[in-house]
């Protein structure tokens, strides 16, 4: 763990997560602010979030893997793709990056426009249970897409991972906005909630994405395309001392 922590590549990866999450939250939330002359549509917000995540994946995917999302990081940890140490520092970087991004947006948006900073909230007809269910489904498809589109073991042509992941985020928003405003990312929900100090049903936006991400990781990494590793190798990966991809059967 000390070797991983002290490496410059590790520091760059954590910094990349911070910067990319900052930008993702800034542009994503910014697209959903309600300007009197041009109220954002569901399609506009969905495309903006998709473009934001796709752009960041293209920008820092080769540096950190471009998680930008605690649910994705937890999914990679469960799938034995990253170490506990890296997961912890990614989590901290994502939280801080999201807070800074939301804070910058709050500071530069006109007072009559910033409102509640596009905070996630349940629609009038959605119960907390339904909200958790939709967030699980939305995050499940996103994380499944991430694993599949970034799997280096694949021999077939998979196209652009950044485009695939961006479209997956867009897809989630096209349905999720009607239920919860669409989170799929606890940091996207936590950042504006802290800035505007509003946490009504906030637990939904942690439980749903985290459960959905873990479920997708278990399905992909242990059912659909399991990695051939011994228990010792998996433990070494979690400690940050070993990494050896295997061909997908």
C-alpha positions as a printed Julia matrix, in Angstrom:
249×3 Matrix{Float64}:
   0.0     0.0     0.0
   2.84    2.38    0.79
   4.31    1.8    -2.69
   1.0     2.62   -4.33
   0.39    5.67   -2.14
   3.83    7.15   -2.84
   3.76    6.65   -6.61
   3.29    9.68   -8.84
   0.84    7.73  -11.01
  -1.4     7.25   -7.97
  -1.27   10.97   -7.11
  -2.13   11.88  -10.71
  -5.06    9.47  -10.68
  -6.51   10.93   -7.49
  -6.03   14.47   -8.81
  -7.73   13.48  -12.06
 -10.74   12.19  -10.12
 -10.96   15.48   -8.23
 -10.76   17.67  -11.34
 -13.04   15.54  -13.49
 -15.72   15.25  -10.8
 -15.54   19.01  -10.24
 -16.17   19.67  -13.92
 -18.84   17.0   -14.23
 -20.85   18.41  -11.32
 -20.4    21.99  -12.52
 -21.61   21.36  -16.06
 -24.25   18.81  -15.09
 -25.9    20.97  -12.45
 -25.42   24.06  -14.59
 -27.49   22.54  -17.38
 -30.45   22.11  -15.03
 -30.64   25.66  -13.65
 -33.94   27.35  -14.46
 -33.41   30.47  -16.52
 -36.71   32.4   -16.95
 -36.15   32.92  -20.67
 -35.26   29.3   -21.41
 -36.35   26.58  -18.99
 -34.3    23.4   -19.49
 -36.07   20.39  -20.96
 -35.61   16.78  -19.9
 -33.8    16.09  -23.18
 -31.46   19.05  -22.74
 -30.5    18.03  -19.2
 -30.09   14.39  -20.19
 -27.81   15.21  -23.11
 -25.79   17.69  -21.02
 -25.09   15.12  -18.29
 -24.23   12.53  -20.92
 -21.87   14.89  -22.72
 -20.27   15.92  -19.44
 -19.48   12.37  -18.36
 -18.4    11.36  -21.87
 -16.04   14.32  -22.08
 -14.5    13.56  -18.71
 -14.07    9.87  -19.53
 -12.23   10.88  -22.68
 -10.13   13.41  -20.75
  -8.99   11.36  -17.74
  -9.97    7.77  -18.45
  -6.37    6.85  -19.21
  -5.19    8.51  -15.98
  -7.6     7.28  -13.3
 -10.22    5.19  -15.08
 -12.61    8.15  -14.8
 -14.88    6.81  -12.07
 -16.22   10.23  -10.98
 -18.78    8.36   -8.91
 -18.57    6.52   -5.56
 -20.97    3.89   -6.9
 -18.56    3.13   -9.74
 -15.57    3.06   -7.39
 -17.33    0.68   -5.01
 -18.29   -1.5    -7.97
 -14.65   -1.7    -9.1
 -13.6    -2.54   -5.55
 -16.18   -5.33   -5.29
 -15.0    -6.67   -8.63
 -11.38   -6.76   -7.38
 -10.21   -4.23   -9.98
  -8.77   -1.65   -7.56
  -7.27   -1.62   -4.08
  -8.95   -0.5    -0.86
  -6.5     2.38   -0.68
  -7.27    3.63   -4.19
 -11.01    3.29   -3.59
 -10.76    5.38   -0.41
  -8.75    8.17   -2.01
 -10.98    8.18   -5.1
 -14.0     8.49   -2.84
 -12.49   11.48   -1.0
 -11.4    13.15   -4.25
 -14.86   12.72   -5.76
 -16.59   14.2    -2.71
 -14.25   17.2    -2.59
 -14.38   17.72   -6.34
 -18.17   17.64   -6.36
 -18.4    20.13   -3.5
 -16.0    22.53   -5.19
 -17.82   22.22   -8.52
 -21.21   22.9    -6.92
 -19.73   25.75   -4.87
 -18.28   27.43   -7.97
 -21.61   27.12   -9.78
 -23.46   28.55   -6.78
 -21.03   31.45   -6.62
 -21.2    32.47  -10.28
 -24.9    31.78  -10.98
 -27.23   34.77  -10.58
 -29.08   34.68   -7.26
 -32.49   34.42   -8.9
 -31.31   31.56  -11.11
 -29.35   29.28   -8.79
 -32.47   28.27   -6.83
 -31.89   24.92   -5.11
 -28.95   24.2    -7.46
 -30.78   21.41   -9.3
 -30.83   19.26   -6.18
 -32.22   15.75   -6.53
 -35.7    15.36   -5.06
 -38.51   12.86   -5.28
 -41.41   13.8    -7.55
 -44.8    14.31   -5.95
 -45.99   10.82   -6.93
 -42.81    8.88   -6.09
 -42.35    7.1    -2.77
 -38.9     6.61   -1.19
 -39.11    2.9    -2.0
 -39.88    3.59   -5.64
 -37.07    6.14   -5.73
 -34.55    3.62   -4.43
 -35.79    1.09   -6.97
 -35.38    3.43   -9.94
 -31.93    4.55   -8.76
 -30.85    0.92   -8.48
 -32.0     0.22  -12.03
 -30.42    3.37  -13.46
 -27.06    2.77  -11.8
 -27.11   -0.93  -12.61
 -27.28   -0.27  -16.35
 -24.63    2.45  -16.09
 -22.08    0.35  -14.2
 -22.75   -2.68  -16.4
 -22.03   -0.49  -19.43
 -18.84    0.85  -17.83
 -17.46   -2.62  -17.13
 -18.35   -3.9   -20.59
 -17.07   -0.9   -22.54
 -13.75   -0.66  -20.66
 -12.98   -4.37  -20.4
  -9.49   -4.78  -21.84
 -10.01   -8.54  -22.17
 -12.5    -8.13  -24.99
 -11.24   -9.13  -28.42
 -14.16   -7.65  -30.38
 -14.37   -4.03  -31.51
 -16.15   -2.13  -28.74
 -16.08    1.36  -30.21
 -15.66    4.41  -27.98
 -16.03    3.8   -24.22
 -16.56    7.52  -23.59
 -19.44    7.59  -26.08
 -21.0     4.4   -24.69
 -20.8     5.62  -21.09
 -22.08    9.07  -22.03
 -25.08    7.54  -23.8
 -25.71    5.31  -20.77
 -25.87    8.39  -18.54
 -28.17   10.11  -21.03
 -30.43    7.05  -21.08
 -30.68    7.05  -17.31
 -31.64   10.71  -17.19
 -34.33   10.37  -19.84
 -36.37    8.23  -17.44
 -34.88    9.01  -14.03
 -35.57   12.75  -14.1
 -39.29   12.08  -13.8
 -38.79   10.08  -10.58
 -35.92   11.62   -8.65
 -34.26   14.17  -10.9
 -31.89   11.27  -11.67
 -28.82   10.79   -9.53
 -26.97    7.56  -10.39
 -24.11    9.26   -8.54
 -24.14   10.05   -4.8
 -21.7    12.94   -5.33
 -24.05   14.57   -7.87
 -26.74   14.54   -5.15
 -24.56   15.26   -2.12
 -22.77   18.32   -3.53
 -25.81   20.61   -4.08
 -27.46   19.26   -0.93
 -24.51   20.5     1.14
 -24.41   23.87   -0.6
 -28.14   24.59   -0.16
 -28.4    22.64    3.12
 -31.31   20.44    2.09
 -31.24   16.7     2.81
 -34.86   15.55    2.47
 -34.86   11.82    1.57
 -31.16   12.21    0.83
 -30.4     8.63    1.85
 -32.18    7.47   -1.31
 -29.39    8.92   -3.45
 -26.74    6.94   -1.61
 -28.49    3.62   -1.1
 -29.91    3.33   -4.62
 -26.73    4.04   -6.64
 -24.44    2.08   -4.32
 -26.67   -1.0    -4.35
 -27.13   -0.75   -8.11
 -23.38   -0.45   -8.66
 -22.57   -3.41   -6.43
 -25.21   -5.57   -8.11
 -23.85   -4.73  -11.57
 -20.31   -5.54  -10.44
 -21.34   -8.92   -9.08
 -23.29   -9.78  -12.23
 -20.55   -8.75  -14.68
 -17.43   -9.83  -12.81
 -18.7   -13.07  -11.31
 -21.44  -14.24  -13.69
 -21.23  -12.76  -17.19
 -17.47  -12.46  -17.56
 -15.61  -13.72  -14.48
 -11.93  -12.98  -14.05
  -9.74  -16.08  -13.61
  -7.9   -15.22  -10.41
  -6.95  -17.17   -7.34
  -8.1   -15.87   -3.94
  -4.5   -14.83   -3.26
  -4.38  -12.79   -6.48
  -7.67  -11.08   -5.69
  -6.43  -10.2    -2.21
  -3.22   -8.83   -3.69
  -5.2    -6.58   -6.02
  -7.25   -5.25   -3.11
  -3.98   -4.48   -1.32
  -2.66   -2.73   -4.41
   0.24   -5.13   -4.95
  -0.92   -7.14   -7.95
  -2.82   -6.7   -11.2
  -3.01   -9.22  -14.01
  -5.95   -9.24  -16.46
  -7.17  -12.55  -17.82
  -8.92  -13.31  -21.07
 -12.69  -13.32  -20.85
 -13.97  -16.85  -21.47
